[in-house]
Amino acid sequence: MNTNTTPVDLTITPRDRRFGRDATQSRWWMNNDPIATAFYNALSVTFPRGEAYFIEAVKAHRDGVPPRLENEIRAFVMQEVMHSREHVAFNRKVAEAGYDISELEKAVEDSMEKTKDRPAIVDLAVTMALEHYTAILAHQFLRYKDLLEGAEAEWGDLWRWHAIEEIEHKGVAYDTWLHATKDWSRWQRWKVKSRVMLLVTMLFWPRRIRGMKILLAQDGITGWQAFRRINWYLWGRPGQLRRALKPWLAYFLPGFHPWKHDDRELIQLADSEYQDAVLPSATSQEAMAA
């Protein structure tokens, strides 16, 4: 198999699950840890608007794509729509647990406002970079059991379900980019995607940390204490930033493709719980992608 392309036997499978509609979310639902809870809560706030942005960025370049990629884009759209729906519900639970997330939501809205009137190819490059980040985090959530260990069951299941589908469709934005830039030189592609990734990184983590600080302040964790505990969580234990460094650097290598690292075995290990939620592939996908 050519590891520089999406595997020919890959199937992107939308799984229509709903999580925690009747559940009560504890304030520190993630292992009774305010730092870990703040990380997931701050990340979740970005998803409803962010994934809608991803959908539009990819759909803007779907005309003329090969049939296989066209089908993968349909499945990608279905998955992202359901992710948005579930994180809207999750974010509502975060608010019900006593957190004011309005400032975080406003920051996302302001960020989205800045994307208006931007060239569509830039939006696709941003989407491609952020999809690489979500694939890195998804891989971590499924591989490293300590990341979701101790989570309340419903919310742990939500994040694992999301991770499965993020891994499955991790090559869609990238393959759409390759199609959209098929007339570019390899140097031009590399230059643009690398610059965009650097800019995305300069914004992504500071914004997530700021979101964590806003939430932690509502728990009375501020100043040096918040700084120390956030940095230990990201760089020490469990060390999600530390663990992300190597796959992040891989993005800049010549010949990079998301599926150069085939981690579908993680999906197979985690997927049995979601078989009953698998959607039929034909008419429902067409309706969702329209």
Backbone as numpy.savetxt, mean C-alpha at the origin, in Angstrom:
# Nx Ny Nz CAx CAy CAz Cx Cy Cz
11.88 -19.12 -16.05 11.04 -17.91 -16.05 11.92 -16.66 -16.05
11.53 -15.68 -16.84 12.23 -14.39 -16.85 11.83 -13.61 -15.61
12.77 -13.42 -14.69 12.45 -12.76 -13.42 12.41 -11.25 -13.55
12.56 -10.71 -14.75 12.47 -9.27 -14.95 11.09 -8.87 -15.46
10.14 -9.79 -15.46 8.79 -9.49 -15.88 7.80 -10.13 -14.91
6.53 -9.74 -15.04 5.50 -10.36 -14.24 5.35 -11.82 -14.62
5.28 -12.72 -13.65 5.16 -14.15 -13.97 3.95 -14.44 -14.85
4.14 -15.30 -15.83 3.05 -15.59 -16.77 1.92 -16.35 -16.08
2.20 -17.01 -14.98 1.17 -17.78 -14.29 0.58 -17.04 -13.09
0.84 -15.73 -13.01 0.28 -14.93 -11.91 -1.21 -14.73 -12.11
-1.96 -14.90 -11.06 -3.39 -14.57 -11.07 -3.64 -13.53 -9.99
-4.25 -12.41 -10.38 -4.62 -11.36 -9.42 -6.08 -11.61 -9.05
-6.32 -11.90 -7.79 -7.61 -12.42 -7.35 -8.28 -11.49 -6.35
-9.26 -10.70 -6.75 -9.99 -9.87 -5.78 -10.75 -10.74 -4.78
-10.62 -10.41 -3.51 -11.27 -11.14 -2.42 -12.17 -10.16 -1.67
-13.44 -10.32 -1.80 -14.39 -9.35 -1.26 -14.68 -9.66 0.21
-13.87 -9.08 1.08 -14.03 -9.28 2.52 -14.44 -7.97 3.18
-15.20 -8.08 4.23 -15.56 -6.94 5.07 -15.12 -7.24 6.50
-14.51 -6.25 7.13 -13.90 -6.48 8.43 -14.49 -5.56 9.50
-14.83 -6.15 10.62 -15.09 -5.41 11.84 -16.26 -4.47 11.85
-17.26 -4.70 11.00 -18.37 -3.77 10.98 -19.10 -3.72 12.33
-19.18 -4.87 12.99 -19.89 -4.93 14.27 -18.93 -5.03 15.46
-17.64 -4.87 15.19 -16.64 -5.00 16.25 -16.34 -3.64 16.87
-15.89 -3.69 18.11 -15.39 -2.50 18.79 -13.86 -2.54 18.73
-13.26 -1.46 18.32 -11.81 -1.41 18.23 -11.25 -0.80 19.51
-10.35 -1.53 20.17 -9.67 -0.97 21.34 -8.81 0.22 20.91
-8.58 1.11 21.83 -7.76 2.28 21.48 -6.37 1.85 21.01
-5.76 0.91 21.71 -4.45 0.38 21.30 -4.65 -1.06 20.84
-5.30 -1.19 19.69 -5.70 -2.50 19.18 -4.51 -3.36 18.77
-3.37 -2.71 18.48 -2.19 -3.45 18.03 -1.31 -3.83 19.22
-1.64 -4.99 19.82 -0.83 -5.56 20.90 -0.75 -4.64 22.12
-1.77 -3.82 22.31 -1.81 -2.86 23.42 -0.61 -1.92 23.39
-0.12 -1.62 22.20 1.08 -0.80 22.00 0.67 0.50 21.30
0.79 1.63 21.96 0.36 2.89 21.32 1.21 3.25 20.11
2.49 2.88 20.10 3.37 3.23 18.97 2.99 2.44 17.73
2.89 1.12 17.88 2.50 0.27 16.75 1.11 0.64 16.26
0.19 0.89 17.20 -1.17 1.27 16.80 -1.14 2.57 16.01
-0.35 3.53 16.45 -0.25 4.82 15.74 0.31 4.62 14.33
1.26 3.72 14.18 1.83 3.46 12.85 0.74 2.98 11.89
0.00 1.96 12.28 -1.02 1.41 11.39 -2.17 2.39 11.18
-2.57 3.08 12.24 -3.67 4.03 12.10 -3.30 5.18 11.15
-2.08 5.71 11.32 -1.65 6.82 10.46 -1.53 6.37 9.01
-1.06 5.14 8.80 -0.95 4.62 7.44 -2.33 4.41 6.83
-3.26 3.89 7.62 -4.60 3.61 7.11 -5.32 4.87 6.64
-5.10 5.98 7.32 -5.79 7.22 6.94 -5.45 7.62 5.50
-4.27 7.24 5.03 -3.85 7.63 3.68 -4.52 6.79 2.60
-5.05 5.62 2.94 -5.44 4.67 1.91 -6.67 5.04 1.08
-7.78 5.48 1.69 -8.95 5.73 0.84 -8.68 6.71 -0.30
-8.10 7.86 -0.01 -7.80 8.83 -1.06 -6.61 8.38 -1.90
-5.62 7.79 -1.25 -4.42 7.39 -1.97 -4.68 6.30 -2.98
-5.49 5.32 -2.63 -5.72 4.23 -3.56 -6.66 4.66 -4.70
-7.54 5.60 -4.43 -8.32 6.18 -5.53 -7.40 6.88 -6.53
-6.38 7.54 -6.01 -5.38 8.20 -6.86 -4.62 7.16 -7.69
-4.24 6.05 -7.08 -3.54 4.99 -7.81 -4.40 4.48 -8.96
-5.66 4.25 -8.67 -6.58 3.72 -9.70 -6.63 4.65 -10.91
-6.83 5.93 -10.66 -6.94 6.87 -11.77 -5.62 7.01 -12.53
-4.50 6.95 -11.81 -3.19 7.07 -12.45 -2.94 5.91 -13.40
-3.32 4.72 -13.01 -3.12 3.54 -13.86 -4.14 3.54 -15.00
-5.40 3.81 -14.70 -6.44 3.79 -15.75 -6.18 4.82 -16.84
-5.50 5.90 -16.50 -5.21 6.94 -17.49 -4.31 6.43 -18.61
-3.62 5.31 -18.39 -2.68 4.79 -19.38 -3.05 3.39 -19.86
-4.31 3.00 -19.68 -4.67 1.62 -20.03 -5.00 1.44 -21.50
-5.24 2.51 -22.24 -5.57 2.37 -23.66 -4.40 1.76 -24.42
-4.70 0.72 -25.17 -3.68 0.10 -26.01 -2.77 -0.88 -25.31
-3.01 -1.16 -24.02 -2.14 -2.12 -23.34 -2.45 -3.52 -23.85
-1.52 -4.45 -23.73 -1.78 -5.83 -24.15 -2.94 -6.42 -23.35
-3.64 -7.40 -23.92 -4.81 -7.97 -23.24 -4.52 -8.48 -21.83
-3.38 -9.12 -21.65 -3.06 -9.64 -20.32 -2.95 -8.52 -19.30
-2.26 -7.43 -19.66 -2.13 -6.30 -18.74 -3.48 -5.62 -18.54
-4.30 -5.59 -19.58 -5.64 -5.01 -19.44 -6.43 -5.76 -18.36
-6.36 -7.09 -18.38 -7.05 -7.89 -17.38 -6.47 -7.65 -15.99
-5.16 -7.50 -15.91 -4.53 -7.26 -14.62 -4.91 -5.88 -14.07
-5.06 -4.90 -14.94 -5.50 -3.58 -14.50 -6.92 -3.66 -13.94
-7.80 -4.42 -14.59 -9.16 -4.59 -14.08 -9.14 -5.17 -12.66
-8.35 -6.23 -12.48 -8.29 -6.86 -11.17 -7.65 -5.93 -10.14
-6.63 -5.19 -10.56 -5.99 -4.19 -9.69 -7.01 -3.18 -9.20
-7.82 -2.68 -10.11 -8.84 -1.68 -9.75 -9.81 -2.26 -8.74
-10.26 -3.50 -8.98 -11.19 -4.12 -8.04 -10.58 -4.24 -6.65
-9.35 -4.70 -6.61 -8.70 -4.85 -5.31 -8.56 -3.52 -4.61
-8.13 -2.49 -5.33 -7.90 -1.20 -4.70 -9.21 -0.56 -4.23
-10.29 -0.75 -4.99 -11.59 -0.22 -4.56 -12.00 -0.85 -3.24
-11.82 -2.16 -3.12 -12.20 -2.83 -1.87 -11.27 -2.45 -0.72
-9.99 -2.23 -1.01 -9.07 -1.77 0.03 -9.53 -0.41 0.56
-9.88 0.48 -0.36 -10.36 1.81 0.06 -11.59 1.69 0.94
-12.52 0.86 0.51 -13.76 0.66 1.28 -13.47 0.17 2.69
-12.58 -0.80 2.82 -12.30 -1.38 4.13 -11.52 -0.42 5.02
-10.68 0.41 4.42 -9.94 1.36 5.26 -10.80 2.56 5.64
-11.81 2.88 4.85 -12.79 3.87 5.31 -13.46 3.35 6.57
-13.86 2.07 6.55 -14.50 1.48 7.73 -13.53 1.40 8.90
-12.28 1.01 8.63 -11.28 0.93 9.69 -11.03 2.30 10.30
-10.91 3.32 9.46 -10.65 4.67 9.96 -11.80 5.17 10.82
-12.99 4.75 10.47 -14.15 5.11 11.31 -14.02 4.49 12.70
-13.51 3.27 12.75 -13.30 2.61 14.04 -12.21 3.32 14.85
-11.18 3.81 14.15 -10.12 4.57 14.83 -10.73 5.80 15.50
-11.62 6.48 14.79 -12.27 7.66 15.36 -13.18 7.27 16.52
-13.89 6.15 16.38 -14.77 5.69 17.45 -13.98 5.31 18.70
-12.71 4.90 18.49 -11.85 4.55 19.64 -11.35 5.79 20.38
-11.66 6.98 19.84 -11.36 8.21 20.56 -10.33 9.10 19.93
-9.82 8.72 18.74 -8.81 9.55 18.09 -9.47 10.56 17.15
-8.95 11.77 17.16 -9.33 12.79 16.18 -8.36 12.67 15.00
-8.86 12.17 13.87 -8.00 11.96 12.70 -8.21 13.04 11.64
-8.94 14.08 12.00 -9.28 15.11 11.01 -8.03 15.81 10.46
-7.04 16.04 11.31 -5.82 16.70 10.85 -5.06 15.82 9.86
-5.05 14.52 10.10 -4.39 13.59 9.18 -5.14 13.53 7.85
-6.47 13.51 7.94 -7.27 13.47 6.71 -7.09 14.75 5.90
-7.01 15.87 6.59 -6.80 17.15 5.89 -5.44 17.16 5.19
-4.42 16.59 5.81 -3.10 16.53 5.19 -3.14 15.71 3.91
-3.90 14.61 3.92 -4.03 13.79 2.71 -4.77 14.56 1.63
-5.84 15.25 2.01 -6.60 16.04 1.04 -5.73 17.14 0.42
-4.94 17.80 1.24 -4.05 18.84 0.73 -3.02 18.26 -0.24
-2.51 17.09 0.08 -1.55 16.43 -0.79 -2.18 16.07 -2.13
-3.41 15.56 -2.09 -4.10 15.21 -3.32 -4.42 16.45 -4.16
-4.70 17.55 -3.49 -5.01 18.78 -4.20 -3.83 19.23 -5.06
-2.62 18.97 -4.59 -1.42 19.37 -5.32 -1.18 18.53 -6.57
-1.88 17.41 -6.70 -1.69 16.56 -7.89 -2.53 17.03 -9.07
-3.46 17.95 -8.84 -4.33 18.40 -9.92 -3.50 19.12 -11.00
-3.87 18.87 -12.24 -3.22 19.51 -13.39 -1.77 19.08 -13.56
-1.38 18.00 -12.92 -0.04 17.47 -13.09 -0.05 16.49 -14.27
1.04 16.39 -15.04 1.04 15.45 -16.15 0.72 14.04 -15.69
-0.09 13.33 -16.49 -0.54 12.00 -16.10 0.63 11.03 -15.92
1.69 11.21 -16.68 2.82 10.30 -16.57 3.54 10.48 -15.22
3.48 11.68 -14.67 4.06 11.91 -13.35 3.23 11.18 -12.29
1.91 11.27 -12.41 1.05 10.55 -11.47 1.33 9.05 -11.52
1.57 8.53 -12.71 1.86 7.10 -12.84 3.21 6.76 -12.19
4.20 7.63 -12.37 5.51 7.40 -11.74 5.40 7.45 -10.22
4.61 8.38 -9.70 4.39 8.45 -8.24 3.68 7.19 -7.76
2.66 6.78 -8.49 1.93 5.57 -8.14 2.85 4.35 -8.12
3.69 4.25 -9.13 4.64 3.15 -9.23 5.56 3.11 -8.01
6.05 4.27 -7.60 6.94 4.33 -6.44 6.19 3.95 -5.15
4.99 4.48 -4.98 4.23 4.17 -3.78 3.76 2.72 -3.76
3.47 2.16 -4.92 3.12 0.75 -4.98 4.31 -0.12 -4.58
5.52 0.34 -4.87 6.70 -0.40 -4.41 6.77 -0.36 -2.89
6.47 0.79 -2.31 6.44 0.89 -0.85 5.38 -0.03 -0.25
4.18 -0.03 -0.83 3.13 -0.89 -0.28 3.49 -2.36 -0.43
4.17 -2.71 -1.51 4.60 -4.10 -1.69 5.66 -4.48 -0.65
6.56 -3.56 -0.36 7.57 -3.82 0.68 6.90 -4.05 2.03
5.98 -3.17 2.40 5.30 -3.31 3.68 4.44 -4.57 3.71
3.77 -4.88 2.58 2.95 -6.09 2.51 3.80 -7.33 2.73
4.97 -7.37 2.11 5.89 -8.48 2.30 6.26 -8.61 3.77
6.54 -7.50 4.41 6.89 -7.53 5.83 5.74 -8.07 6.67
4.53 -7.60 6.42 3.38 -8.00 7.23 3.16 -9.51 7.18
3.44 -10.12 6.01 3.22 -11.56 5.88 4.43 -12.38 6.29
5.62 -11.85 6.11 6.82 -12.63 6.43 7.18 -12.57 7.90
7.11 -11.39 8.49 7.57 -11.20 9.86 6.37 -11.22 10.80
6.18 -12.31 11.49 5.00 -12.50 12.32 4.92 -11.50 13.46
6.08 -10.96 13.88 6.07 -10.03 15.00 5.35 -8.72 14.67
5.21 -8.40 13.39 4.61 -7.12 13.02 3.13 -7.05 13.37
2.42 -8.17 13.25 0.99 -8.17 13.57 0.68 -9.08 14.76
1.71 -9.57 15.42 1.51 -10.42 16.58 0.85 -9.61 17.70
-0.21 -10.16 18.23 -0.93 -9.48 19.31 -2.00 -8.53 18.83
-2.18 -8.40 17.52 -3.25 -7.55 17.01 -4.61 -8.16 17.31
-5.60 -7.32 17.58 -6.97 -7.83 17.68 -7.31 -8.53 16.36
-7.96 -9.68 16.46 -8.07 -10.61 15.33 -8.63 -9.97 14.07
-9.68 -9.21 14.20 -10.33 -8.64 13.02 -9.41 -7.69 12.28
-8.65 -6.90 13.03 -7.79 -5.90 12.38 -6.51 -6.54 11.86
-5.99 -7.55 12.55 -4.87 -8.29 12.01 -5.24 -8.95 10.69
-6.45 -9.51 10.62 -6.91 -10.13 9.38 -7.03 -9.10 8.26
-7.53 -7.91 8.59 -7.64 -6.84 7.59 -6.28 -6.54 6.97
-5.26 -6.34 7.80 -3.95 -5.97 7.27 -3.31 -7.12 6.51
-3.53 -8.36 6.92 -2.99 -9.50 6.16 -3.69 -9.64 4.82
-5.01 -9.49 4.80 -5.77 -9.53 3.55 -5.27 -8.46 2.58
-5.11 -7.25 3.09 -4.61 -6.16 2.26 -3.21 -6.50 1.72
-2.37 -7.07 2.57 -1.01 -7.40 2.16 -0.98 -8.44 1.05
-1.83 -9.45 1.15 -1.90 -10.48 0.11 -2.14 -9.84 -1.26
-3.12 -8.94 -1.31 -3.49 -8.37 -2.60 -2.48 -7.35 -3.09
-1.81 -6.65 -2.17 -0.76 -5.73 -2.58 0.41 -6.48 -3.24
0.76 -7.63 -2.70 1.81 -8.43 -3.33 1.35 -8.91 -4.70
0.12 -9.38 -4.79 -0.38 -9.91 -6.06 -0.32 -8.89 -7.18
-0.68 -7.65 -6.89 -0.76 -6.66 -7.99 0.44 -5.70 -7.99
1.54 -6.10 -7.36 2.66 -5.17 -7.21 3.32 -4.80 -8.53
3.10 -5.57 -9.58 3.72 -5.25 -10.86 2.84 -4.47 -11.82
1.58 -4.23 -11.47 0.64 -3.65 -12.43 1.01 -2.21 -12.79
1.25 -1.37 -11.81 1.62 0.02 -12.11 2.94 0.06 -12.87
3.86 -0.81 -12.49 5.17 -0.82 -13.16 5.04 -1.26 -14.61
4.26 -2.30 -14.86 4.06 -2.76 -16.24 3.31 -1.73 -17.07
2.38 -1.02 -16.42 1.68 0.07 -17.12 2.66 1.18 -17.46
3.56 1.49 -16.56 4.62 2.47 -16.82 5.49 2.05 -18.01
5.88 0.79 -18.04 6.71 0.29 -19.14 5.98 0.45 -20.48
4.68 0.20 -20.46 3.90 0.38 -21.69 3.80 1.87 -22.06
3.51 2.71 -21.06 3.32 4.14 -21.32 4.60 4.82 -21.78
5.75 4.28 -21.39 7.04 4.89 -21.73 7.82 4.02 -22.72
7.10 3.24 -23.51 7.77 2.30 -24.42 8.65 3.00 -25.45
8.39 4.27 -25.69 9.22 5.01 -26.66 10.37 5.76 -25.98
10.49 5.64 -24.67 11.59 6.29 -23.96 12.83 5.42 -23.99
13.96 6.05 -23.81 15.20 5.28 -23.63 15.24 4.70 -22.22
16.05 3.66 -22.02 16.19 3.08 -20.69 16.74 4.10 -19.71
17.65 4.95 -20.19 18.21 5.99 -19.32 17.14 6.97 -18.87
16.27 7.38 -19.81 15.23 8.34 -19.45 14.25 7.73 -18.44
13.88 6.47 -18.66 13.01 5.79 -17.72 13.64 5.75 -16.33
14.90 5.32 -16.29 15.58 5.18 -15.00 15.69 6.52 -14.29
16.04 7.55 -15.04 16.22 8.88 -14.45 14.92 9.39 -13.83
13.82 9.26 -14.55 12.55 9.78 -14.06 12.06 8.96 -12.87
12.09 7.64 -13.00 11.55 6.82 -11.90 12.40 6.96 -10.64
13.71 7.13 -10.80 14.58 7.27 -9.64 14.38 8.60 -8.95
14.26 9.67 -9.73 14.02 10.98 -9.13 12.69 11.01 -8.40
11.68 10.41 -9.01 10.36 10.40 -8.39 10.39 9.59 -7.09
11.07 8.46 -7.10 11.16 7.66 -5.87 11.86 8.44 -4.76
12.90 9.16 -5.08 13.59 9.95 -4.06 12.67 11.02 -3.49
11.91 11.69 -4.37 10.98 12.71 -3.89 9.86 12.10 -3.05
9.33 10.97 -3.52 8.28 10.28 -2.77 8.78 9.90 -1.38
10.01 9.38 -1.32 10.57 8.95 -0.03 10.76 10.13 0.92
11.19 11.27 0.37 11.38 12.46 1.20 10.08 12.94 1.82
8.95 12.57 1.22 7.65 12.98 1.74 6.95 11.87 2.53
7.11 10.63 2.07 6.32 9.52 2.62 6.58 9.31 4.11
7.84 9.08 4.47 8.11 8.76 5.87 7.94 9.95 6.81
8.39 11.15 6.46 8.12 12.29 7.36 6.63 12.51 7.60
5.82 12.29 6.57 4.38 12.48 6.75 3.78 11.39 7.63
4.26 10.15 7.48 3.75 9.07 8.35 4.17 9.32 9.79
5.39 9.77 9.99 5.87 10.05 11.35 5.09 11.20 11.96
4.83 12.23 11.16 4.02 13.35 11.66 2.64 12.86 12.06
2.04 11.98 11.25 0.73 11.43 11.60 0.78 10.65 12.89
1.84 9.86 13.07 2.00 9.12 14.32 2.10 10.07 15.51
2.84 11.14 15.36 3.01 12.09 16.45 1.68 12.76 16.82
0.88 13.07 15.81 -0.43 13.68 16.08 -1.30 12.73 16.89
-1.30 11.46 16.53 -2.10 10.48 17.25 -1.54 10.22 18.65
-0.23 10.10 18.74 0.39 9.82 20.04 0.21 10.98 21.01
0.17 12.20 20.51 -0.07 13.35 21.37 -1.42 13.24 22.06
-2.38 12.59 21.40 -3.69 12.39 22.00 -3.67 11.33 23.10
-2.55 10.59 23.16 -2.33 9.63 24.24 -1.36 10.18 25.29
-1.00 11.45 25.14 -0.08 12.06 26.09 1.38 11.71 25.86
1.69 11.17 24.69 3.08 10.81 24.35 3.60 11.86 23.39
4.48 12.72 23.87 4.93 13.86 23.07 6.44 14.04 23.23
6.96 15.02 22.48 8.34 15.46 22.65 9.36 14.36 22.44
10.39 14.38 23.30 11.50 13.43 23.17 11.03 11.99 23.32
10.05 11.76 24.19 9.54 10.41 24.39 8.94 9.87 23.09
8.13 10.67 22.42 7.53 10.24 21.16 8.61 10.00 20.11
9.57 10.93 20.01 10.66 10.80 19.03 11.44 9.50 19.24
11.80 9.24 20.48 12.59 8.05 20.81 11.83 6.77 20.50
10.58 6.71 20.89 9.81 5.48 20.73 9.44 5.22 19.27
9.16 6.29 18.52 8.89 6.11 17.09 10.13 5.61 16.36
11.26 6.21 16.66 12.50 5.80 15.99 12.90 4.37 16.36
12.68 3.98 17.60 12.98 2.60 17.97 12.06 1.63 17.21
10.78 2.01 17.08 9.83 1.15 16.36 10.24 1.00 14.90
10.65 2.10 14.27 10.96 2.06 12.83 12.33 1.49 12.53
13.32 1.75 13.40 14.70 1.34 13.11 15.21 0.22 14.00
14.61 0.06 15.18 15.08 -0.96 16.11 14.23 -2.21 16.03
13.21 -2.25 16.86 12.33 -3.40 16.89 10.88 -2.96 16.84
10.10 -3.42 15.86 10.43 -4.41 14.84 11.30 -3.91 13.68
11.47 -2.60 13.55 12.41 -2.08 12.56 11.92 -2.12 11.13
10.73 -1.60 10.89 10.18 -1.67 9.54 10.99 -0.85 8.53
11.50 0.29 8.95 12.35 1.06 8.04 13.67 0.33 7.78
14.23 -0.22 8.81 15.48 -0.98 8.65 15.28 -2.15 7.69
14.20 -2.87 7.86 13.91 -4.01 7.00 13.58 -3.60 5.57
13.10 -2.37 5.39 12.70 -1.89 4.06 13.86 -1.38 3.23
15.00 -1.15 3.86 16.10 -0.46 3.17 16.58 -1.23 1.95
16.85 -2.51 2.09 17.38 -3.29 0.97 16.42 -3.36 -0.21
15.13 -3.72 0.00 14.21 -3.73 -1.16 13.97 -2.35 -1.73
14.07 -1.30 -0.91 13.95 0.05 -1.44 15.10 0.37 -2.38
16.32 0.03 -1.99 17.48 0.27 -2.84 17.40 -0.51 -4.15
16.78 -1.68 -4.12 16.67 -2.50 -5.34 15.93 -1.76 -6.45
15.07 -0.83 -6.09 14.29 -0.07 -7.07 15.19 0.70 -8.04
16.39 1.06 -7.58 17.30 1.88 -8.39 18.25 1.05 -9.25
18.21 -0.26 -9.13 19.13 -1.09 -9.89 18.69 -1.22 -11.34
19.63 -1.25 -12.28 19.27 -1.52 -13.67 18.57 -2.88 -13.78
17.54 -2.93 -14.58 16.82 -4.19 -14.76 15.83 -4.50 -13.66
15.59 -3.54 -12.76 14.62 -3.78 -11.70 13.24 -4.06 -12.27
12.55 -4.98 -11.63 11.12 -5.19 -11.84 10.56 -5.70 -10.52
9.35 -5.30 -10.13 8.82 -5.77 -8.84 8.82 -7.28 -8.69
8.64 -7.99 -9.79 8.58 -9.46 -9.71 9.94 -10.11 -9.85
10.99 -9.31 -9.87 12.33 -9.90 -9.80 12.47 -10.67 -8.48
11.72 -10.21 -7.47 11.62 -10.94 -6.20 10.23 -11.55 -6.14
10.15 -12.83 -6.43 8.87 -13.54 -6.47 8.56 -14.06 -5.06
7.65 -13.40 -4.39 7.32 -13.78 -3.01 5.89 -14.29 -2.90
5.42 -14.95 -3.95 4.05 -15.46 -3.92 3.84 -16.56 -2.88
4.93 -17.17 -2.41 4.76 -18.20 -1.38 4.14 -17.62 -0.12
4.35 -16.32 0.12 3.74 -15.68 1.28 2.23 -15.61 1.13
1.77 -15.40 -0.11 0.33 -15.38 -0.37 -0.25 -16.76 -0.10
0.41 -17.79 -0.58 -0.10 -19.15 -0.42 -0.21 -19.53 1.05
0.73 -19.06 1.86 0.70 -19.37 3.28 -0.45 -18.69 4.01
-0.82 -17.49 3.53 -1.81 -16.68 4.24 -3.19 -16.71 3.63
-3.34 -17.26 2.43 -4.54 -17.03 1.64 -5.71 -17.94 1.98
-5.48 -19.04 2.67 -6.54 -20.02 2.86 -7.76 -19.43 3.56
-7.54 -18.43 4.41 -8.64 -17.85 5.16 -9.60 -17.05 4.29
-9.19 -16.71 3.08 -9.97 -15.77 2.26 -10.58 -16.41 1.01
-10.51 -17.74 0.91 -11.00 -18.40 -0.30 -12.48 -18.17 -0.53
-13.26 -18.13 0.54 -14.70 -17.96 0.38 -15.07 -16.57 -0.14
-14.11 -15.64 -0.09 -14.40 -14.26 -0.51 -13.95 -13.98 -1.94
-13.38 -14.98 -2.62 -12.89 -14.76 -3.98 -14.06 -14.43 -4.90
-13.89 -13.37 -5.69 -14.94 -12.95 -6.60 -14.84 -13.67 -7.93
-15.99 -13.87 -8.62 -15.92 -14.35 -10.00 -15.18 -13.33 -10.84
-14.52 -13.79 -11.90 -13.53 -12.96 -12.58 -14.04 -12.11 -13.72
-15.17 -12.41 -14.31 -15.49 -11.77 -15.58 -16.36 -10.53 -15.43
-17.67 -10.69 -15.30 -18.56 -9.54 -15.37 -18.35 -8.56 -14.23
-18.08 -9.06 -13.03 -17.91 -8.16 -11.90 -16.68 -7.30 -12.05
-15.62 -7.87 -12.64 -14.40 -7.08 -12.87 -14.66 -5.98 -13.89
-15.42 -6.31 -14.93 -15.72 -5.29 -15.95 -16.50 -4.14 -15.32
-17.46 -4.46 -14.47 -18.27 -3.43 -13.87 -17.44 -2.55 -12.95
-16.58 -3.15 -12.15 -15.80 -2.39 -11.19 -14.78 -1.49 -11.87
-14.24 -1.95 -13.02 -13.18 -1.20 -13.69 -13.70 -0.07 -14.56
-14.99 -0.04 -14.79 -15.52 0.97 -15.72 -15.40 2.37 -15.16
